[in-house]
Amino acid sequence: MFAKIYRPARNAMQSGRGKSNMWLLEFTPEMAKTPDPLMGWASSSDMRSQIRLEFDSQADAVAYAGRQGIAYQVIEPQEAKRHEKSYSANFSPDRKQPWSH
């Protein structure tokens, strides 16, 4: 039983930061999914792969995994680079590329 602790990336359809500071603990699948002979859907008998636990902080998730004896890996989030831009910079006289139409 192995788990990963991570902070999920925001959805591409989101512009805000709501629910972006929660941490998840998910178990890695212990066996590969197999196709169902009748319908062909991918299925597995691994019930732990359906469990997703939410925590307020990384420390809470690590503490829970430690108490329960779960081997875990913490995946650090990658912060997005913010490029500060303003509309008035388009008309600045020291602009690197000249403004032309």
Secondary structure, DSSP 8 states (H G I E B T S, - for coil): -EEEEE-----TT--S-TTTT-EEEEE--SS--EE-TTT--EE---SGGG-EEEESSHHHHHHHHHHHT-EEEEE-----------GGGGG-TT-SS----
